């Protein structure tokens, strides 16, 4: 077949993303498939479901599938998308997935190169922009999980795994995370592991995660979610203890096999605190602003926190704030993130 790769992304061809409720998505930014859920399908059935096959065929023919509108809309706005990152077209991307996999009919063998598994909604925080599917504290303490023994079911399909992304809920308090991590340490130590974590714990029962990470061949990377410190941060990420957070960051600095960045999710509730946050990061020696701060994620829900739902006047005021005097002395990497944020979220 003649291929038009203008809408191609490698993830639907090599990547398994499963939400806390068992739904499959092409990636964490995409929409869910209509009827692909691991509560009623096996991994093999889900991976080659007709909806998945249709998406792959669309991407090989230059057609925009609606599930992936997030990336396409970012690109249309002039901003870079996660798809650009995975194709190596993003200036902030350190390493791209160069593997291009194709299929004649949309069907593929079940052999994942990358996985993003949200085992459950178990979490010890109750962030204001979160909800019951991603935090058990928003769900009256009730835990939602994919299903029992899912790690055991997954193992036959990850013998060649190259990249694992753990998120939640909070992965560092999940038994399933430690079960899979232990397998990777013993059988696939060359894997690259990335986390989205609130970094509230570094020990969980018998597990000491710093020791486990030290047994891997490559450093793990922690995308540490933090939207402010002290009163501001603790009012957003309810459960945050800033003093403990600072201590855990400093503990990370003593470990060779750990890299991390601080990821600030931007919304109307904290956008005017960005420069204060950068100053605090420097004051408490939490990260290098030139290389370890990220402002690329934005809040879409609740709607009142979304920058895209603000009035034109509010957007103009925020843009003036972001491009004010502090902007002039920012590292280039943060300037790029601010520029991208404005393009995608503050257009009039």
VEXDRENMI-568397 format. One line per field, with one value per residue (C-alpha): residue number from 1; chain; x, z negated, y. Coordinates in Angstrom, 2 decimals. Last residue first. Layout:
N
seq: (NUM	...)
mol: (A	...)
u: (X	...)
w: (Z	...)
v: (Y	...)
REM end
This chain:
348
seq: (348	347	346	345	344	343	342	341	340	339	338	337	336	335	334	333	332	331	330	329	328	327	326	325	324	323	322	321	320	319	318	317	316	315	314	313	312	311	310	309	308	307	306	305	304	303	302	301	300	299	298	297	296	295	294	293	292	291	290	289	288	287	286	285	284	283	282	281	280	279	278	277	276	275	274	273	272	271	270	269	268	267	266	265	264	263	262	261	260	259	258	257	256	255	254	253	252	251	250	249	248	247	246	245	244	243	242	241	240	239	238	237	236	235	234	233	232	231	230	229	228	227	226	225	224	223	222	221	220	219	218	217	216	215	214	213	212	211	210	209	208	207	206	205	204	203	202	201	200	199	198	197	196	195	194	193	192	191	190	189	188	187	186	185	184	183	182	181	180	179	178	177	176	175	174	173	172	171	170	169	168	167	166	165	164	163	162	161	160	159	158	157	156	155	154	153	152	151	150	149	148	147	146	145	144	143	142	141	140	139	138	137	136	135	134	133	132	131	130	129	128	127	126	125	124	123	122	121	120	119	118	117	116	115	114	113	112	111	110	109	108	107	106	105	104	103	102	101	100	99	98	97	96	95	94	93	92	91	90	89	88	87	86	85	84	83	82	81	80	79	78	77	76	75	74	73	72	71	70	69	68	67	66	65	64	63	62	61	60	59	58	57	56	55	54	53	52	51	50	49	48	47	46	45	44	43	42	41	40	39	38	37	36	35	34	33	32	31	30	29	28	27	26	25	24	23	22	21	20	19	18	17	16	15	14	13	12	11	10	9	8	7	6	5	4	3	2	1)
mol: (A	A	A	A	A	A	A	A	A	A	A	A	A	A	A	A	A	A	A	A	A	A	A	A	A	A	A	A	A	A	A	A	A	A	A	A	A	A	A	A	A	A	A	A	A	A	A	A	A	A	A	A	A	A	A	A	A	A	A	A	A	A	A	A	A	A	A	A	A	A	A	A	A	A	A	A	A	A	A	A	A	A	A	A	A	A	A	A	A	A	A	A	A	A	A	A	A	A	A	A	A	A	A	A	A	A	A	A	A	A	A	A	A	A	A	A	A	A	A	A	A	A	A	A	A	A	A	A	A	A	A	A	A	A	A	A	A	A	A	A	A	A	A	A	A	A	A	A	A	A	A	A	A	A	A	A	A	A	A	A	A	A	A	A	A	A	A	A	A	A	A	A	A	A	A	A	A	A	A	A	A	A	A	A	A	A	A	A	A	A	A	A	A	A	A	A	A	A	A	A	A	A	A	A	A	A	A	A	A	A	A	A	A	A	A	A	A	A	A	A	A	A	A	A	A	A	A	A	A	A	A	A	A	A	A	A	A	A	A	A	A	A	A	A	A	A	A	A	A	A	A	A	A	A	A	A	A	A	A	A	A	A	A	A	A	A	A	A	A	A	A	A	A	A	A	A	A	A	A	A	A	A	A	A	A	A	A	A	A	A	A	A	A	A	A	A	A	A	A	A	A	A	A	A	A	A	A	A	A	A	A	A	A	A	A	A	A	A	A	A	A	A	A	A	A	A	A	A	A	A	A	A	A	A	A	A	A	A	A	A	A	A	A	A	A	A	A	A)
u: (-7.82	-5.04	-4.21	-4.08	-2.15	0.11	0.54	1.58	4.02	5.69	5.88	7.48	9.98	10.88	11.39	13.94	15.66	16.45	14.40	15.92	13.47	10.46	10.91	10.14	6.78	5.89	3.94	2.16	1.21	-0.09	-2.11	-3.71	-4.48	-6.06	-8.20	-9.34	-10.20	-12.31	-11.06	-12.16	-8.84	-6.99	-8.84	-9.36	-13.09	-13.48	-12.57	-10.91	-8.65	-5.53	-2.26	0.92	3.99	5.36	8.43	11.40	14.58	16.95	17.42	15.57	18.06	16.11	15.13	17.79	15.37	15.84	16.10	12.85	11.30	12.21	10.71	7.52	7.21	7.56	4.77	2.39	0.10	-0.65	-1.85	-5.66	-6.06	-4.29	-0.75	0.45	3.95	6.26	9.48	12.10	13.95	16.93	17.64	20.29	23.06	21.13	22.07	20.00	16.89	17.21	17.16	13.87	12.49	13.40	11.72	8.56	8.57	8.74	6.04	3.53	1.12	-2.15	-4.32	-2.44	-3.97	-4.21	-0.85	0.81	-0.38	0.16	3.65	4.91	3.36	2.03	4.16	4.02	7.42	8.24	10.69	13.24	14.84	18.57	19.65	21.04	18.57	19.66	19.75	16.03	15.24	17.29	15.56	12.20	12.50	9.70	8.80	5.95	6.17	9.31	10.05	6.76	5.25	6.96	3.78	4.57	4.54	7.21	9.61	11.44	14.01	14.55	18.06	17.17	14.74	14.54	15.32	14.85	11.95	10.15	10.64	9.23	6.17	5.38	6.31	3.82	1.14	1.58	0.69	2.00	4.74	2.32	0.15	-3.20	-1.75	1.39	4.16	5.74	7.78	10.21	12.19	10.03	11.34	9.92	6.89	4.01	4.37	4.39	0.98	-1.20	0.95	0.70	-3.08	-3.50	-6.66	-8.40	-7.98	-8.39	-10.77	-10.13	-12.87	-11.62	-14.66	-13.90	-11.96	-9.63	-9.30	-7.68	-7.50	-11.01	-12.51	-11.36	-8.36	-8.06	-8.37	-5.80	-6.87	-3.60	-2.86	-3.76	-5.12	-6.77	-5.55	-2.99	-2.37	-0.16	1.86	3.72	6.49	8.02	4.97	4.75	1.22	1.49	-0.15	-3.40	-4.18	-4.61	-1.26	0.69	3.50	6.06	8.38	11.01	12.79	11.12	12.69	15.37	16.04	12.85	12.84	13.20	10.23	10.42	11.75	8.68	7.65	8.01	6.02	3.22	3.35	2.49	4.44	2.55	1.56	-2.15	-2.66	0.00	-1.84	-5.08	-3.44	-2.09	-5.38	-7.36	-5.92	-9.13	-10.68	-8.53	-6.78	-6.21	-2.73	-3.02	-0.80	-2.32	-5.84	-4.80	-3.49	-6.68	-8.85	-6.86	-7.36	-11.11	-11.27	-9.75	-6.23	-4.70	-7.95	-8.30	-4.65	-4.84	-7.99	-11.33	-14.12	-12.44	-9.65	-11.74	-11.97	-15.51	-15.53	-11.78	-10.61	-9.51	-5.82	-3.47	-2.44	-1.80	-3.69	-6.29	-7.40	-9.98	-9.36	-10.78	-7.35	-6.36	-4.38	-1.83	0.00	2.60	4.15	1.87	-0.60	2.45	4.43	2.47	1.50	-0.68	1.52	2.68	1.00	1.73	1.07	0.00)
w: (-21.08	-21.51	-25.15	-25.42	-22.45	-21.47	-25.00	-26.46	-23.60	-24.27	-27.99	-27.27	-24.86	-27.45	-29.95	-27.68	-26.82	-30.48	-31.82	-32.06	-29.79	-31.17	-34.60	-33.08	-31.58	-28.92	-31.30	-32.92	-29.59	-28.40	-31.60	-31.12	-27.46	-28.38	-31.06	-28.55	-25.95	-28.50	-30.01	-28.80	-27.17	-30.42	-32.01	-35.77	-35.51	-33.25	-35.98	-33.94	-31.08	-33.14	-31.30	-30.93	-29.26	-32.28	-32.92	-35.14	-35.25	-32.60	-32.93	-36.24	-37.87	-40.63	-44.30	-45.73	-48.25	-47.00	-43.33	-43.36	-45.37	-42.69	-39.99	-42.05	-42.45	-38.68	-38.05	-40.70	-38.36	-36.48	-39.64	-39.65	-35.96	-35.09	-34.61	-35.65	-37.06	-36.38	-38.40	-36.68	-37.76	-37.23	-39.47	-39.24	-41.02	-44.25	-46.60	-44.68	-45.22	-48.97	-48.39	-46.54	-49.39	-51.93	-49.86	-49.63	-53.38	-54.06	-51.46	-52.84	-49.98	-50.90	-48.92	-45.73	-45.05	-48.59	-49.48	-46.51	-47.44	-51.19	-50.94	-47.41	-43.96	-41.25	-41.89	-39.92	-39.80	-36.39	-37.73	-35.37	-36.13	-35.58	-33.33	-34.20	-37.00	-40.46	-41.91	-41.16	-43.64	-46.39	-45.84	-45.87	-49.34	-49.44	-52.64	-53.40	-50.95	-51.13	-48.96	-49.65	-48.79	-45.44	-43.68	-40.86	-37.08	-36.49	-33.72	-33.35	-30.64	-30.40	-30.62	-33.83	-31.95	-33.89	-37.57	-37.84	-35.39	-37.38	-40.63	-38.93	-37.85	-41.38	-42.83	-40.55	-41.34	-45.08	-44.54	-46.85	-44.50	-41.56	-42.82	-41.10	-38.73	-36.69	-35.64	-32.20	-30.90	-27.97	-26.12	-26.44	-24.56	-26.89	-27.49	-26.12	-28.29	-31.46	-31.02	-32.49	-35.62	-36.02	-35.61	-38.55	-39.73	-37.36	-35.92	-39.31	-41.00	-44.70	-46.86	-49.34	-48.91	-45.16	-45.21	-47.74	-45.33	-42.82	-39.05	-38.19	-41.09	-39.91	-39.63	-39.20	-42.94	-43.90	-46.48	-47.37	-48.83	-45.63	-44.49	-41.10	-39.78	-37.59	-35.34	-32.78	-30.13	-28.04	-25.46	-23.10	-23.27	-21.60	-20.71	-16.98	-14.78	-12.85	-10.96	-7.61	-5.87	-8.94	-9.58	-12.33	-12.40	-15.14	-15.60	-18.94	-19.90	-22.39	-24.05	-22.96	-23.82	-20.18	-19.12	-15.78	-17.11	-15.96	-19.55	-20.37	-17.36	-18.43	-21.91	-20.16	-19.27	-18.96	-15.75	-16.56	-13.94	-15.68	-18.98	-17.23	-15.64	-18.98	-20.86	-17.86	-18.25	-18.85	-15.92	-13.43	-10.99	-7.71	-6.15	-4.90	-7.36	-10.32	-9.21	-8.94	-12.48	-13.79	-12.00	-13.54	-17.05	-16.48	-15.04	-18.18	-17.64	-20.92	-22.82	-21.81	-22.62	-26.03	-26.84	-26.66	-29.20	-32.01	-29.56	-27.74	-24.05	-23.22	-22.29	-22.17	-24.64	-23.57	-23.19	-25.61	-27.58	-24.44	-21.83	-24.54	-26.17	-28.95	-32.04	-34.57	-35.76	-32.17	-29.88	-27.34	-25.29	-22.80	-19.64	-16.68	-18.25	-19.60	-16.41	-15.23	-11.61	-10.52	-7.61	-7.01	-3.64	-2.71	0.61	0.00)
v: (35.06	32.51	31.84	28.05	26.66	29.52	30.90	27.54	27.03	30.39	29.62	26.23	27.83	30.46	27.64	25.93	29.20	29.92	32.83	36.33	38.14	36.28	37.90	41.36	40.51	37.95	35.73	38.67	40.23	36.84	36.49	39.91	39.18	35.83	37.48	40.12	37.48	35.63	32.39	28.96	28.05	28.67	25.76	26.06	26.84	23.82	21.37	20.01	21.10	21.80	22.39	20.39	21.96	23.83	21.68	22.47	20.38	21.77	25.53	25.80	23.40	21.68	21.73	24.06	25.58	29.15	28.12	26.16	28.98	31.54	29.31	28.97	32.74	33.02	30.54	31.89	33.84	30.62	28.88	28.76	29.64	26.42	25.12	21.67	22.17	19.24	19.16	17.03	13.93	11.66	8.68	5.97	7.88	8.51	11.38	13.93	11.85	12.39	16.15	15.80	13.69	16.40	19.11	16.99	16.34	20.09	20.76	18.28	17.64	15.94	18.34	19.11	22.52	23.99	22.41	24.08	27.55	27.19	25.68	25.01	25.22	22.96	19.86	16.63	14.95	13.50	10.92	9.41	6.06	5.76	2.90	-0.53	-1.17	-2.34	1.21	1.55	-1.23	0.43	3.76	1.95	0.54	-2.02	-3.87	-1.47	1.41	3.51	6.56	8.32	11.73	11.90	13.14	10.76	10.44	7.88	6.88	3.58	2.74	-1.01	-2.48	-4.36	-6.67	-9.94	-9.32	-5.55	-5.69	-8.39	-6.41	-3.31	-5.30	-6.47	-3.07	-1.33	-3.89	-3.21	0.45	3.23	4.47	4.43	7.31	7.28	6.40	6.66	4.30	4.54	1.62	1.75	-0.90	-4.03	-7.04	-9.70	-7.50	-9.59	-12.70	-10.49	-8.82	-11.57	-11.75	-7.98	-8.14	-10.53	-8.76	-6.37	-2.89	-1.21	1.20	1.80	3.28	5.89	8.12	8.34	11.62	9.99	7.05	9.37	8.91	7.70	9.67	13.11	15.44	19.20	19.96	17.34	14.77	13.05	9.59	7.76	4.41	5.02	1.69	-0.08	2.93	1.21	3.03	0.47	0.60	-1.96	-4.20	-7.57	-8.61	-9.26	-6.62	-6.22	-3.01	-4.78	-4.40	-3.31	-0.86	-0.31	2.68	2.57	5.90	6.55	9.84	10.83	14.17	15.88	19.59	20.70	18.51	16.70	13.38	11.44	10.75	14.42	15.56	13.21	14.80	18.07	21.20	24.46	26.22	26.10	23.37	21.27	21.52	20.59	17.52	16.37	16.64	15.37	11.87	9.96	11.84	9.92	12.21	10.41	10.35	6.76	4.92	6.72	5.80	2.14	2.21	3.79	1.23	-1.62	-0.22	0.14	-3.37	-4.86	-6.15	-4.98	-5.58	-9.22	-9.93	-8.23	-10.20	-8.44	-7.78	-5.82	-5.07	-2.47	-1.63	-0.46	3.21	3.80	6.40	9.86	10.61	12.38	9.26	7.24	5.19	4.54	1.31	1.29	-0.84	1.64	2.74	3.45	1.17	2.39	-0.23	1.01	-0.42	0.35	2.78	4.68	5.23	8.29	8.86	11.79	12.95	9.38	8.88	5.27	3.60	0.00)
REM end
